Amino acid sequence: MNGARPAPAAPETAHTSRPHRRLTAALALLGVCAFALLSTGGRAAGASARPSIMAYRGLGAWVDLYDTASWNDPADIVAAMATHGVRTLFIETSNFHWPSDLSRPHALSQFITQAHAHGMEVVAWYLPRLKNLDHDLRRCKAALRFRTADGQRFDSFGLDIEDSSVTPVSTRSARLLTLSRRLRAIVGRRYPLGAIIPSPTGMTIHATFWPDFPYKKLAAIYDVMVPMGYYTYHVHGYAKVFKETSQNFTIIRRQTGDARIPIHIIGGLAGDSSKSEVQAFVRCVRQFGGLGASLYDYATTKINAWQFLDLIPVNPRPGLPMPAPVGYAGILGNVPHKDSAHPKEVFFDAGKLKGAQVLHYRIYDAQQHEVRLLVNWHDMGPLPAGPTQRWSAERTMVIPTDSLNPTGATLIGFVSRGAYPTWSIWGVRGVSLTPAP
């Protein structure tokens, strides 16, 4: 209550402690009439249209209630974020024990106006305790109702789901779902909501923290899953970070029953992440086709992390869960002209391989140096150009043995030159492998 940073959580629950400090979303309650104002000017059209999830695409940055330097100078902080390619600012508006429903409204206004001026989205977040739902709802409402002097507002709201005060767990889950359903009823279907959930891997490690976590029921209410991966609580090193991040994607897809569910994943604590660990995290996000990603938080992100964070793509809603199996017959890439419904890069899982392989594929409208091939993250160079505005005949190239993964699956990636919002026009299909003669 005095503004000091909370002490770190005990190891048993540490994998969910940080959003309490810096990840708290603002999910709202307005009442139907009041929310009509909130949704005016939204991007979605039609009562049945899905809400835009643009705010969760690409690179995000987090600012919590305790980042005093950021709150004291929102303009400079947002400008610095923009230079690093940050597309979304996640800002904590309050939490269940904060002395007010909204923290520093004048600074909140500056965050919103400055971020929008730089072309960034802004997501509010709030941490509920779930002991007094009226209290939690009022604070969510405050964030959703908030407007700057010229009428700007938050582009989305995220609920920070991590506090374990309520027991038994069945009661905690029931209250969480009640709060979530009331939020959805208030904002309607056209306003995007994000579920900031505990680390899926962490909940398997600490099985007593939140047994039977309601993944599927939350996925029916929220538009995007935002897992607090926080690999730094569990593992260190490139290989282990990559594995844990991949497990978080896999668990969410399996538990929700939706292999295409939009996921913006939060990696480790930025201050505790090494350069190689950030690289592993970003590569895993790309391989699994994450909607977007971020580290926690902006204030503690190291300079050497940005060279990898800058590579987080602005992906669309998943049309196909990545990595796709080799042999998938569909068309991947931005085809035809002006199609923005596909990612700038696609990855294939070739499984375990022995010996050199021949890669077979067809490419659409590949210009000079437009599409590059990656094999286990080794750059194999650009693919040959042509033909223009049509599919090539089947092409082949040999992948030598030393490019394969001797201990696990081989990853094959096609990466185009374009990036959001200027997509490259390209496509790939008919990808397969055969043993080299």
C-alpha positions in Angstrom: 0.0 0.0 0.0 3.0 2.3 0.4 4.2 1.8 -3.2 7.2 -0.4 -2.3 7.8 -3.4 -4.5 6.4 -6.7 -3.2 8.9 -9.3 -2.1 9.5 -12.2 -4.5 7.1 -15.1 -4.1 8.1 -18.3 -2.6 9.6 -20.9 -5.1 6.4 -22.9 -5.2 4.4 -20.0 -6.7 7.2 -17.9 -8.1 6.3 -18.8 -11.6 3.2 -16.7 -11.3 4.5 -13.8 -9.2 5.6 -11.1 -11.6 2.4 -10.0 -13.3 1.4 -9.1 -9.8 4.2 -6.6 -10.0 4.1 -5.6 -13.6 1.5 -7.5 -15.6 -1.9 -6.5 -14.5 -4.6 -6.0 -17.1 -7.6 -3.8 -17.2 -10.7 -5.8 -18.2 -13.8 -3.8 -17.9 -17.2 -3.3 -16.6 -19.3 -0.6 -17.9 -22.8 -1.5 -18.1 -24.3 -2.0 -21.5 -25.1 1.6 -22.2 -21.7 2.9 -21.0 -19.9 0.2 -23.1 -21.7 1.4 -26.2 -19.4 4.4 -26.0 -16.4 2.3 -25.4 -16.9 0.2 -28.5 -17.7 3.2 -30.8 -15.0 3.4 -33.4 -13.8 -0.1 -32.9 -12.2 -1.9 -35.9 -14.6 -4.8 -36.0 -17.8 -4.5 -38.1 -21.0 -6.4 -37.5 -22.4 -7.8 -34.3 -21.0 -11.2 -35.0 -17.6 -10.0 -36.2 -14.6 -11.2 -34.2 -12.8 -8.4 -32.4 -9.5 -7.2 -33.7 -6.5 -8.7 -31.9 -4.0 -6.3 -33.4 -2.9 -5.2 -29.9 -1.4 -8.7 -29.3 0.4 -9.0 -32.6 4.2 -8.6 -32.7 6.5 -7.2 -30.0 5.1 -6.0 -26.7 6.5 -4.2 -23.7 5.3 -4.2 -20.1 5.1 -1.4 -17.6 3.8 -2.1 -14.1 2.8 0.1 -11.2 6.3 0.0 -9.7 8.2 1.3 -12.7 8.5 4.8 -11.3 10.9 6.1 -13.9 8.5 5.1 -16.7 5.5 6.7 -14.9 7.5 9.9 -14.4 8.3 10.3 -18.1 5.8 8.5 -20.3 6.7 10.4 -23.5 10.4 9.5 -23.4 9.7 5.9 -22.5 7.2 5.4 -25.3 9.5 7.1 -27.8 12.3 4.7 -26.7 10.0 1.7 -27.1 9.1 2.8 -30.6 12.8 2.9 -31.6 13.0 -0.8 -30.7 10.0 -1.7 -32.8 7.6 -2.2 -29.9 4.0 -2.4 -31.2 2.1 -2.7 -28.0 2.4 -1.2 -24.6 0.9 -3.3 -21.7 0.3 -0.9 -18.8 -0.9 -1.8 -15.3 -3.8 0.4 -14.3 -4.2 -0.9 -10.7 -4.3 -4.1 -8.7 -6.5 -5.5 -5.9 -4.4 -3.9 -3.1 -3.5 -0.6 -4.8 -4.9 2.5 -3.0 -6.9 3.7 -6.0 -9.0 2.3 -8.8 -6.6 3.9 -11.3 -2.9 4.8 -10.9 -1.9 8.3 -11.9 -4.6 9.2 -14.5 -2.6 12.0 -16.0 0.3 9.7 -16.7 -2.1 7.1 -18.1 -3.4 9.7 -20.5 0.2 10.4 -21.6 0.9 6.7 -22.1 -2.1 6.4 -24.3 -1.7 9.5 -26.4 2.1 9.0 -26.9 1.7 5.4 -27.8 -1.0 6.1 -30.3 1.0 8.9 -31.8 3.8 6.4 -32.4 1.4 3.9 -34.0 1.4 1.6 -31.0 -1.5 -0.1 -29.3 -2.2 0.1 -25.6 -3.5 -2.8 -23.4 -4.5 -2.1 -19.8 -4.1 -4.9 -17.3 -5.4 -5.5 -13.8 -4.7 -8.1 -11.1 -7.8 -9.3 -9.2 -7.7 -11.2 -5.9 -11.0 -12.8 -6.5 -12.1 -12.4 -2.8 -14.3 -9.4 -3.5 -15.6 -9.6 -7.1 -17.4 -6.2 -6.8 -14.1 -4.6 -5.9 -12.3 -6.3 -8.8 -15.1 -5.4 -11.2 -15.1 -1.7 -10.2 -11.4 -1.5 -10.9 -11.7 -3.2 -14.2 -14.5 -0.8 -15.0 -12.4 2.2 -14.2 -9.8 1.1 -16.8 -12.4 0.4 -19.5 -14.2 3.8 -18.9 -10.9 5.7 -18.9 -10.6 8.4 -21.6 -7.9 11.0 -22.4 -9.0 14.6 -22.8 -9.5 14.0 -26.5 -11.4 10.8 -26.1 -8.7 8.1 -26.7 -8.9 4.9 -24.7 -7.2 1.5 -24.2 -7.2 -0.7 -27.2 -7.7 -3.9 -25.2 -7.9 -5.2 -21.7 -6.1 -8.1 -20.1 -6.9 -9.9 -16.8 -3.9 -10.9 -14.8 -4.8 -14.4 -13.6 -2.3 -15.5 -10.9 -3.3 -14.7 -7.3 -3.8 -17.9 -5.3 -5.4 -16.4 -2.1 -8.8 -17.9 -2.7 -9.0 -21.6 -1.6 -10.1 -24.2 -2.3 -9.0 -24.1 -6.0 -12.4 -25.0 -7.2 -13.8 -21.8 -5.6 -11.0 -19.8 -7.1 -11.7 -21.1 -10.6 -15.4 -20.5 -10.2 -14.9 -16.9 -9.2 -12.4 -16.4 -12.0 -15.0 -17.6 -14.5 -17.7 -15.5 -12.9 -15.6 -12.4 -13.2 -14.5 -13.2 -16.7 -18.1 -13.8 -17.9 -19.3 -10.6 -16.4 -16.5 -8.8 -18.1 -17.4 -10.3 -21.5 -21.1 -9.6 -21.0 -20.3 -5.9 -20.3 -17.9 -5.3 -23.2 -19.7 -7.5 -25.8 -18.1 -9.7 -28.4 -16.5 -6.9 -30.4 -14.0 -5.7 -27.8 -10.8 -7.7 -27.4 -9.9 -9.3 -24.1 -6.7 -11.1 -23.2 -6.3 -13.8 -20.6 -2.9 -13.3 -18.9 -2.5 -16.8 -17.5 0.1 -18.5 -15.3 2.9 -20.4 -16.9 1.4 -23.7 -18.3 4.7 -25.4 -17.7 5.0 -23.9 -14.3 1.6 -25.3 -13.4 2.8 -28.8 -14.3 5.9 -28.3 -12.2 4.0 -26.9 -9.2 0.9 -29.2 -9.6 -0.7 -28.0 -6.4 -0.7 -24.3 -7.4 -3.8 -24.4 -9.7 -5.0 -28.0 -10.4 -7.5 -28.3 -13.3 -6.8 -24.8 -14.5 -9.8 -23.9 -16.7 -8.0 -23.4 -20.0 -11.0 -24.3 -22.3 -13.5 -22.2 -20.4 -11.2 -19.2 -20.5 -10.6 -19.7 -24.2 -14.3 -19.5 -24.8 -14.4 -16.0 -23.1 -11.1 -14.4 -24.1 -9.8 -13.7 -27.5 -6.1 -14.2 -26.9 -4.1 -16.3 -24.4 -1.2 -14.4 -22.8 0.8 -17.0 -20.9 3.4 -15.8 -18.3 6.0 -18.3 -19.4 8.7 -16.9 -17.1 11.3 -19.5 -18.0 13.8 -17.8 -15.8 12.0 -19.3 -12.7 12.6 -22.8 -14.0 15.5 -23.2 -16.4 18.6 -21.6 -17.9 20.4 -22.0 -21.1 19.4 -22.0 -24.8 18.2 -25.5 -25.1 16.1 -25.6 -21.9 14.5 -22.2 -22.6 13.6 -23.3 -26.1 12.1 -26.5 -24.7 10.1 -24.8 -22.0 8.7 -22.2 -24.4 7.6 -24.9 -26.8 5.9 -26.7 -24.0 3.8 -23.6 -23.1 2.5 -23.4 -26.7 1.8 -27.2 -26.8 0.0 -27.3 -23.4 -2.3 -24.4 -24.3 -3.2 -25.9 -27.6 -3.8 -29.2 -26.1 -5.8 -28.0 -23.0 -8.0 -25.7 -25.0 -8.6 -28.2 -27.8 -7.7 -25.4 -30.3 -4.5 -25.8 -32.2 -5.0 -22.4 -33.8 -5.7 -20.4 -30.6 -4.0 -16.9 -30.7 -1.1 -16.8 -28.2 1.0 -13.8 -27.2 3.6 -15.4 -25.0 5.6 -13.6 -22.3 9.1 -15.0 -21.9 11.5 -14.9 -19.0 12.2 -12.0 -16.6 14.1 -9.6 -18.9 16.7 -8.8 -16.2 17.5 -12.4 -15.6 17.6 -13.5 -19.2 20.9 -14.0 -21.0 21.4 -13.1 -24.7 21.3 -16.7 -25.8 18.1 -17.4 -23.8 16.4 -14.4 -25.4 17.5 -15.8 -28.8 16.1 -19.2 -27.9 12.8 -17.7 -26.8 12.4 -15.6 -30.0 13.2 -18.5 -32.2 10.7 -20.7 -30.5 8.0 -18.0 -30.9 8.7 -17.9 -34.6 8.8 -21.6 -35.0 5.4 -22.0 -33.3 3.8 -19.1 -35.1 3.1 -17.1 -32.0 0.8 -14.1 -32.5 3.3 -12.0 -30.7 5.7 -12.0 -27.7 7.4 -10.0 -25.1 9.7 -10.2 -22.1 8.8 -9.0 -18.6 9.4 -6.1 -18.3 10.5 -3.1 -20.4 12.5 -1.4 -17.6 14.8 -4.4 -17.1 15.3 -5.4 -20.7 19.0 -5.5 -21.6 20.4 -3.7 -24.6 21.7 -7.0 -26.1 18.1 -8.5 -26.1 16.7 -6.1 -28.6 18.6 -7.6 -31.6 16.5 -10.7 -31.1 13.3 -9.1 -29.9 13.2 -7.1 -33.1 12.8 -10.4 -35.0 9.4 -11.2 -33.4 7.0 -11.1 -36.4 3.6 -9.5 -36.5 1.7 -12.7 -37.2 -2.0 -12.9 -38.1 -4.6 -15.2 -36.4 -3.1 -18.6 -36.9 -4.4 -20.3 -40.1 -2.3 -23.4 -39.4 -0.5 -24.4 -36.2 3.2 -24.1 -36.6 5.5 -25.9 -37.2 3.6 -27.6 -40.0 4.4 -31.2 -40.8 6.6 -31.8 -43.8 4.3 -33.0 -46.5 1.5 -30.5 -45.7 -0.1 -29.8 -49.1 -1.6 -26.4 -48.4 -0.4 -23.0 -49.6 1.5 -20.9 -47.1 2.6 -17.3 -47.5 1.0 -14.1 -48.8 -1.0 -15.3 -51.9 -2.7 -13.7 -53.7 -1.9 -10.0 -54.0 -2.6 -7.9 -50.9 -3.4 -11.0 -48.8 -2.4 -10.2 -45.2 -3.9 -13.4 -43.7 -0.7 -15.4 -43.6 2.6 -14.9 -41.8 5.8 -13.7 -43.4 7.5 -16.9 -42.5 6.5 -20.6 -42.2 8.2 -23.5 -40.5 8.0 -27.2 -41.0 8.9 -30.0 -38.7 10.7 -32.7 -40.6 11.1 -35.1 -37.7 14.3 -37.1 -37.1 16.4 -37.6 -40.2 19.4 -39.7 -41.1 21.8 -38.7 -43.8 21.6 -35.9 -46.5 18.1 -35.0 -47.7 16.6 -33.6 -50.9 14.1 -30.8 -50.2 11.2 -30.6 -52.7 9.0 -27.5 -52.8 7.1 -25.1 -55.1 7.4 -21.4 -54.7 5.0 -18.5 -55.8 6.3 -15.3 -57.3 9.7 -15.4 -55.6 11.7 -12.3 -56.6 15.4 -12.0 -56.3 16.5 -12.5 -52.6 12.8 -12.4 -51.5 12.6 -15.7 -49.7 15.4 -17.4 -47.7 15.6 -20.9 -46.5 16.6 -21.8 -42.9 17.5 -25.3 -41.8 17.7 -25.7 -38.0 18.2 -21.9 -38.0 21.2 -22.1 -40.4 20.8 -19.7 -43.3 20.9 -21.7 -46.5 20.7 -18.5 -48.6 18.0 -17.1 -50.8 15.9 -19.3 -53.0 16.1 -18.8 -56.8 13.9 -16.2 -58.3 10.8 -16.6 -60.5 8.4 -17.2 -62.0 6.5 -13.9 -61.6 3.0 -14.1 -60.3 2.7 -17.8 -60.7 3.8 -21.1 -59.2 7.1 -22.6 -60.0 7.5 -26.2 -61.1 8.8 -28.5 -58.3 12.2 -27.4 -57.2 14.8 -29.4 -55.3 17.9 -28.7 -53.3 20.2 -30.9 -51.2 20.3 -30.4 -47.5 23.7 -31.8 -46.3 24.0 -34.1 -43.3 25.9 -31.5 -41.3 22.8 -29.2 -41.4 20.5 -31.7 -39.9 19.8 -32.0 -36.2 21.6 -35.2 -34.9 19.6 -35.4 -31.7 16.1 -34.2 -32.5 13.7 -33.0 -35.2 14.9 -31.0 -38.2 13.3 -27.6 -38.6 12.9 -26.1 -42.1 11.8 -22.4 -42.5 10.9 -20.3 -45.4 11.3 -16.6 -44.5 10.2 -13.8 -46.8 11.7 -10.3 -47.0 8.5 -8.4 -46.3 7.0 -7.6 -42.9 3.9 -6.0 -41.6 2.4 -3.8 -42.8 4.2 -4.1 -46.2 3.8 -7.8 -46.8 5.9 -9.7 -49.4 3.9 -11.4 -52.1 5.0 -15.0 -52.0 3.9 -18.6 -51.3 5.2 -22.1 -50.7 3.6 -25.5 -51.0 4.3 -29.1 -51.8 7.2 -29.3 -49.2 8.6 -32.8 -48.8 11.9 -34.5 -48.2 13.5 -37.6 -49.6 16.9 -39.2 -48.9 19.7 -37.9 -51.1 21.0 -40.5 -53.5 
